[in-house]
Amino acid sequence: MSHFLNAIRNLIAKGHVRISEHGYDELSEDGLTVKELLDGIDKAQIVEEYPNYPIGRCLLLLQKDKHDYSVHVLWGIPKGHDKPVVLVTSYRPDPKRWDQTFLYRIK
């Protein structure tokens, strides 16, 4: 288990969460709610880690929406800070670009 994923989960549990403007746009575009992604964080799986992401360390997670459909969510903590956790973006993964589990990119 990733220590960073645990940190993200702990920040969410404590309510230290921010949604980026882009994150809200993407949620709306896909008919997703913040609540369903927050509620599903305990079952999230790591897809990719970005320890050196320009805005701060990030994790791309595979989560499920309220209908049990797959969603990729990029969570991060701003560089130089230990909170809040930020929902940077989310999207429904394209099956042409991901394997059937949506955990691995098709090369």
C-alpha positions, 0 to 999 in steps of 0.5 A: 500500500502506498504511503501517499495513497494513505495520506490522500485518504487521511486528508479526505477523511479529515475534510482537507479537500479542494477541487480545482476549477478544471476538476469541477469542469471535468466532473460536470462533463462526465456527470460525476459528483464530488461526493461519489468520488470522496465516498469511493476513495477507500476502494481506489486503486493506484494506476500511476504515480507522479512523484515529480509532477510540476504542481506537486506529487500526484496519484492517478487512481481508478475509482468507481462512480455510483453506478460502479463504472470506472473513473480515473481521478488525479489527486495531488497535494500542492508542492511545498505543502502537506494539505489539502488534497486536490482533485485535479481532474477526473475522466472516464477512461477510453477503452481504446487507450487502456486495458480492460481493467483500466489500470494499464495503458495500451502501448 
